[in-house]
C-alpha cells in the first residue's frame, strides 16, 4: 500500500513551523544553548530549549492549562501538521483518524517534582493533578482530546529510533480501510535529571557544538520539542518503504545492523541519507555502514543544528527528508571536520533531482530502524 505525507508540523529550538525552521537550517543556523541546573546539585548542563514564544496562539483548551510541556509541544506540532495538510477534524472523520505518539524519556520533570513533594512534605502534599503527567501516555491522551481524534490511539516508548517504529505502526494501522489518516507525533522535554543520566553514561558533552562523524566522539547536547507527520493516501511525498530494523546488544553490532537496513532501503536513486549522528558512538556506526553500502551518498545530520531530542528526533529527520524532496535542497552539515571520508551536504540543488531519500535512525538504547521517502 502506498502512503504519503500529507502534512508536517515542527516545534524545535530553532522555532516553530516548516518555513521558519527550514529557512534557518538552510542558512546554517544553530540553536542557542542554555544552562540547566538543579536546586539540590551543583552541576549544570547545556540544553537546546524551545523558545517560549513559539507556543503562543495555541487554542484555549482546558487540557492545555495543566498539561506538560511535552503535551503542549505535541499539540502545536499536531495542529500545524493538520493545517499543512488542509485537513479539518469533524465528527464525520474524527473516527477515521488514528494517532500514534512516540516518546522516550517522558515527563521526567513531573515525576521528579511529584517525588520531591512526597519526600519533602508528605504523601498528602503531592497534587493529584500532577501525577497524570508522569505517565508516558498522558501526551497522547491530551493530544487526542485537543485535536478531537476519536479513532485508535497508541503510545510507543523507545529510544531515538522510536519515531520510525511509530511510522511502521501507522502503516499497519492504515492497512485497515476504515482509517483514512494517521497522525504520528514525537515529543520530548529537556530536564536536568535527563542530562545528569546521559552525562553519567558518558554520552553528553558540557558545551556545544555537536561535532558529528569524529573519529573520537565528543558527546551530544539534549534538546526538546516535537514533530508531527500526517500520513494519508494522497500527499506530496511518498513513504514507500519502512524497515523496522533490529536491536543490538553491543555497540560494535550497530554498524552491522545499519548496513543491513541500508542495503534493504538503498537503490540506484537513493543518493541522500538523513543520518542520526549526534556526536556519540552512533556516528561511527552510521559512517561505517554508509561507506560500505552507499559510499557515494550525500549525508546530512540535523542534530548538530537542533540537538538530540530523542523521542522527537526521528520525526524531525523525516520532516527534513520530506522538505529536502519538496525544495530540492539540503542544509549544510554543521561542524564537519573531514575526519571520515563521507560526502556531506552543502545546501546544494543536486545536478540530478532528488527522487528518494533514506532516513537512518540509530538510538542510544539498542534500537535501529530506517525508512525511504520518494517523490
C-alpha positions as CSV (number, residue, x, y, z in Angstrom):
1,X,0.0,0.0,0.0
2,X,1.3,3.4,-0.9
3,X,1.1,6.0,1.9
4,X,2.0,9.6,1.6
5,X,3.0,12.5,3.9
6,X,0.1,14.9,3.6
7,X,1.3,17.4,6.2
8,X,4.0,18.0,8.8
9,X,4.5,20.2,11.9
10,X,7.7,21.3,13.6
11,X,8.4,22.7,17.1
12,X,12.1,22.9,17.6
13,X,14.8,25.0,19.4
14,X,15.1,26.9,16.1
15,X,11.4,27.9,16.2
16,X,8.1,26.6,15.1
17,X,6.7,26.0,11.6
18,X,8.1,24.5,8.4
19,X,9.1,27.7,6.7
20,X,10.7,29.2,9.8
21,X,12.7,26.1,10.8
22,X,13.6,25.0,7.3
23,X,14.8,28.5,6.4
24,X,17.1,28.6,9.5
25,X,18.5,25.2,8.7
26,X,19.3,26.2,5.1
27,X,21.0,29.3,6.5
28,X,23.3,27.2,8.7
29,X,21.8,28.4,11.9
30,X,22.4,26.5,15.2
31,X,20.1,26.5,18.2
32,X,21.2,28.5,21.2
33,X,22.3,26.5,24.3
34,X,21.1,27.5,27.8
35,X,22.4,26.1,31.1
36,X,20.1,23.9,33.1
37,X,20.6,23.2,36.8
38,X,19.0,21.5,39.8
39,X,18.3,23.1,43.2
40,X,19.9,20.2,45.0
41,X,23.0,19.8,42.8
42,X,26.0,22.0,41.8
43,X,26.4,20.5,38.3
44,X,24.8,22.4,35.4
45,X,24.4,21.2,31.8
46,X,23.7,22.8,28.4
47,X,20.5,22.1,26.6
48,X,18.8,23.5,23.5
49,X,15.3,24.6,24.7
50,X,12.2,25.5,22.7
51,X,11.7,29.3,22.8
52,X,8.6,30.1,25.0
53,X,7.2,32.5,22.4
54,X,6.7,29.7,19.8
55,X,3.8,28.2,21.7
56,X,1.7,31.4,21.8
57,X,-1.5,31.1,19.9
58,X,-2.4,27.5,21.0
59,X,-6.2,27.0,21.4
60,X,-7.6,27.8,24.8
61,X,-8.3,24.1,25.6
62,X,-8.9,23.0,29.3
63,X,-6.3,20.2,28.8
64,X,-3.5,22.7,28.0
65,X,-3.9,24.6,31.2
66,X,-2.4,21.8,33.2
67,X,-0.6,19.8,30.5
68,X,3.1,19.1,30.5
69,X,5.4,20.9,28.1
70,X,5.6,17.7,26.1
71,X,1.9,17.8,25.5
72,X,2.0,21.4,24.5
73,X,4.8,20.8,22.1
74,X,2.9,17.8,20.6
75,X,-0.3,19.9,20.3
76,X,1.4,22.7,18.5
77,X,3.1,20.2,16.1
78,X,-0.1,18.2,15.5
79,X,-2.2,21.2,14.8
80,X,0.4,22.6,12.3
81,X,0.5,19.2,10.5
82,X,-3.3,19.3,10.1
83,X,-3.1,22.9,8.8
84,X,-0.3,22.0,6.4
85,X,-2.4,19.1,5.0
86,X,-5.6,21.2,4.8
87,X,-7.4,18.7,7.0
88,X,-10.1,19.8,9.4
89,X,-11.2,17.2,12.0
90,X,-15.0,17.0,12.3
91,X,-17.5,14.4,13.7
92,X,-17.5,12.6,10.4
93,X,-13.8,12.0,10.0
94,X,-12.6,12.0,13.6
95,X,-13.2,8.3,14.0
96,X,-11.3,7.6,10.8
97,X,-8.1,9.2,12.1
98,X,-5.6,7.3,14.2
99,X,-2.9,8.7,16.5
100,X,0.5,7.2,17.2
101,X,2.6,9.0,19.8
102,X,6.4,8.4,20.1
103,X,8.3,9.2,23.3
104,X,11.5,8.2,25.0
105,X,12.0,9.9,28.4
106,X,8.6,11.2,29.1
107,X,7.6,13.8,31.7
108,X,10.6,13.2,34.0
109,X,10.4,16.7,35.4
110,X,6.9,16.0,36.7
111,X,7.9,12.6,38.1
112,X,10.8,14.4,39.9
113,X,8.5,17.1,41.2
114,X,5.9,14.7,42.4
115,X,8.6,12.6,44.2
116,X,10.1,15.7,45.8
117,X,6.7,16.8,47.1
118,X,6.1,13.4,48.6
119,X,9.5,13.1,50.2
120,X,9.8,16.6,51.4
121,X,6.2,17.4,52.6
122,X,4.5,14.0,52.9
123,X,2.2,12.0,50.6
124,X,-0.8,14.2,51.1
125,X,1.1,17.3,49.8
126,X,1.6,15.9,46.3
127,X,-1.0,17.3,43.9
128,X,-3.2,14.6,42.2
129,X,-3.4,16.8,39.2
130,X,0.4,16.5,38.7
131,X,0.6,12.7,38.8
132,X,-1.1,12.0,35.4
133,X,1.7,14.0,33.7
134,X,4.2,11.4,35.0
135,X,2.9,8.6,32.8
136,X,4.1,8.0,29.2
137,X,0.7,8.0,27.5
138,X,-0.5,11.3,29.0
139,X,0.5,13.4,26.0
140,X,-1.3,11.1,23.6
141,X,-4.5,11.5,25.7
142,X,-4.2,15.2,25.8
143,X,-3.4,15.4,22.1
144,X,-6.4,13.3,21.0
145,X,-8.7,15.4,23.2
146,X,-7.3,18.7,21.9
147,X,-7.5,17.7,18.3
148,X,-10.8,15.8,18.5
149,X,-9.4,12.5,17.4
150,X,-11.7,9.6,18.4
151,X,-10.0,6.8,16.5
152,X,-7.4,4.4,17.7
153,X,-4.6,6.0,19.9
154,X,-1.3,4.4,20.8
155,X,1.9,5.4,22.6
156,X,5.2,3.8,21.7
157,X,8.2,4.2,24.1
158,X,11.7,3.7,22.9
159,X,14.9,5.5,22.2
160,X,15.9,7.8,19.3
161,X,14.6,5.3,16.7
162,X,11.1,5.2,18.2
163,X,9.8,7.7,15.6
164,X,10.5,5.3,12.7
165,X,8.8,2.5,14.6
166,X,5.8,4.7,15.1
167,X,5.7,5.3,11.4
168,X,5.7,1.5,10.9
169,X,2.8,1.2,13.3
170,X,1.0,3.9,11.3
171,X,1.5,1.9,8.1
172,X,0.0,-1.2,9.8
173,X,-3.0,0.8,11.1
174,X,-3.7,2.2,7.7
175,X,-3.9,-1.2,6.2
176,X,-7.4,-1.1,7.6
177,X,-9.6,0.7,5.0
178,X,-11.6,2.2,7.9
179,X,-8.6,4.5,8.7
180,X,-8.1,7.5,6.3
181,X,-5.4,9.3,8.2
182,X,-2.8,8.6,10.9
183,X,-1.1,11.4,12.8
184,X,2.4,10.4,14.1
185,X,3.8,12.7,16.7
186,X,7.1,12.5,18.6
187,X,7.9,14.8,21.5
188,X,10.4,15.3,24.3
189,X,11.2,17.8,27.1
190,X,14.7,18.6,28.3
191,X,15.3,18.3,32.1
192,X,18.4,18.4,34.4
193,X,17.8,14.8,35.5
194,X,18.0,13.5,31.9
195,X,21.2,15.5,31.4
196,X,22.7,14.0,34.5
197,X,21.8,10.5,33.4
198,X,23.3,10.9,29.9
199,X,26.4,12.5,31.5
200,X,26.9,9.5,33.7
201,X,26.6,7.3,30.6
202,X,29.4,9.4,29.0
203,X,27.2,10.4,26.1
204,X,26.9,14.2,26.9
205,X,29.3,17.0,26.4
206,X,29.5,20.1,28.6
207,X,29.1,22.7,25.9
208,X,28.1,22.9,22.2
209,X,28.9,22.4,19.4
210,X,27.8,18.9,18.5
211,X,30.6,17.7,16.2
212,X,29.3,14.8,14.0
213,X,31.4,12.0,12.5
214,X,34.5,12.5,14.5
215,X,36.9,9.5,15.0
216,X,36.8,10.2,18.7
217,X,33.2,11.2,19.6
218,X,32.9,14.2,21.9
219,X,29.2,13.8,23.0
220,X,25.8,15.3,22.4
221,X,23.6,18.1,23.7
222,X,20.0,17.3,24.6
223,X,17.1,19.4,23.1
224,X,13.3,19.4,23.2
225,X,10.3,19.9,21.0
226,X,8.0,17.9,18.8
227,X,7.5,16.8,15.3
228,X,4.3,15.6,13.6
229,X,3.7,13.8,10.3
230,X,0.1,13.2,8.9
231,X,0.0,10.1,6.8
232,X,-2.7,9.7,4.2
233,X,-3.3,8.0,0.8
234,X,-2.6,11.3,-1.0
235,X,0.1,13.8,-0.5
236,X,3.3,15.4,-1.8
237,X,5.9,12.9,-0.6
238,X,5.5,9.1,-0.6
239,X,6.7,6.9,2.2
240,X,7.5,3.8,0.1
241,X,9.3,1.6,2.5
242,X,9.9,1.2,6.3
243,X,12.4,-1.2,7.8
244,X,11.6,-1.8,11.5
245,X,15.2,-2.7,12.0
246,X,16.7,-4.6,14.8
247,X,18.1,-4.3,18.3
248,X,21.8,-4.5,19.1
249,X,23.2,-5.8,22.4
250,X,26.7,-4.4,21.8
251,X,27.8,-1.2,20.2
252,X,30.0,-3.0,17.7
253,X,26.9,-4.7,16.3
254,X,25.2,-1.5,15.5
255,X,27.2,-1.0,12.3
256,X,26.2,-4.4,11.0
257,X,22.5,-3.8,11.6
258,X,22.8,-0.4,9.9
259,X,24.4,-2.0,6.9
260,X,21.6,-4.5,6.6
261,X,19.0,-1.7,6.8
262,X,20.8,0.5,4.2
263,X,21.1,-2.5,1.9
264,X,17.4,-3.0,2.1
265,X,16.4,0.6,1.6
266,X,19.0,1.7,-1.0
267,X,18.6,1.6,-4.7
268,X,20.1,3.4,-7.7
269,X,18.2,6.6,-7.0
270,X,18.7,6.7,-3.2
271,X,21.5,9.2,-3.2
272,X,20.7,11.1,0.0
273,X,20.9,9.9,3.6
274,X,19.4,11.9,6.6
275,X,21.5,10.5,9.4
276,X,21.0,10.4,13.2
277,X,24.6,11.3,14.0
278,X,24.7,13.1,17.3
279,X,28.3,13.2,18.5
280,X,28.3,9.7,20.1
281,X,29.2,6.2,19.1
282,X,26.2,6.3,16.7
283,X,28.2,8.5,14.3
284,X,30.9,5.8,13.7
285,X,28.4,3.1,13.3
286,X,26.5,5.1,10.7
287,X,29.5,6.2,8.8
288,X,30.9,2.7,8.6
289,X,27.6,1.4,7.2
290,X,27.3,4.2,4.7
291,X,30.8,3.7,3.4
292,X,30.1,0.0,2.9
293,X,26.6,0.2,1.4
294,X,26.2,3.7,-0.1
295,X,29.7,5.3,-0.4
296,X,28.5,7.9,-3.0
297,X,25.5,9.1,-0.9
298,X,25.2,12.7,0.2
299,X,24.8,12.8,4.0
300,X,23.1,15.3,6.2
301,X,22.6,15.1,10.0
302,X,20.3,17.7,11.6
303,X,21.2,17.1,15.2
304,X,24.3,19.5,15.3
305,X,21.7,22.3,14.5
306,X,18.8,21.3,16.7
307,X,20.3,18.9,19.3
308,X,19.3,15.4,20.3
309,X,15.6,15.4,21.0
310,X,15.4,11.6,21.5
311,X,11.7,10.8,21.2
312,X,11.2,13.6,18.6
313,X,14.4,13.2,16.7
314,X,13.5,10.6,14.1
315,X,10.3,12.5,13.3
316,X,12.5,15.6,12.8
317,X,14.7,13.6,10.4
318,X,11.6,12.5,8.4
319,X,10.5,16.1,8.1
320,X,13.9,17.2,7.0
321,X,13.8,14.4,4.3
322,X,10.3,15.5,3.1
323,X,11.4,19.1,2.9
324,X,14.5,18.2,1.0
325,X,12.4,16.4,-1.6
326,X,9.9,19.3,-1.8
327,X,12.6,22.0,-2.1
328,X,15.4,20.0,-3.8
329,X,17.8,21.5,-1.2
330,X,19.7,20.2,1.8
331,X,21.1,22.4,4.7
332,X,24.8,22.4,5.3
333,X,26.2,20.0,7.8
334,X,27.5,22.0,10.8
335,X,30.9,21.4,12.3
336,X,32.0,18.6,9.9
337,X,35.8,18.1,10.1
338,X,36.6,15.8,7.3
339,X,37.9,13.0,9.6
340,X,35.7,10.5,7.9
341,X,35.5,10.4,4.1
342,X,31.8,10.9,3.7
343,X,30.1,13.3,1.2
344,X,28.4,16.0,3.2
345,X,25.6,18.3,2.2
346,X,26.4,22.0,1.4
347,X,23.0,23.4,0.7
348,X,23.1,22.4,-3.0
349,X,20.5,21.6,-5.5
350,X,21.7,18.3,-6.9
351,X,22.5,18.1,-10.6
352,X,20.2,15.0,-10.8
353,X,17.0,16.0,-9.0
354,X,16.5,14.3,-5.6
355,X,13.9,11.5,-6.0
356,X,14.5,9.3,-3.0
357,X,15.9,9.8,0.5
358,X,16.8,7.3,3.2
359,X,16.2,8.1,6.8
360,X,18.5,6.3,9.1
361,X,17.8,6.2,12.8
362,X,20.1,4.6,15.4
363,X,19.1,5.1,19.1
364,X,21.3,5.1,22.2
365,X,19.5,2.2,23.8
366,X,19.9,-0.5,21.1
367,X,17.2,0.3,18.6
368,X,17.9,0.8,14.9
369,X,15.4,1.5,12.1
370,X,15.0,3.3,8.8
371,X,12.6,4.3,6.0
372,X,12.7,5.6,2.5
373,X,10.8,8.7,1.1
374,X,10.3,9.5,-2.6
375,X,8.6,11.9,-4.9
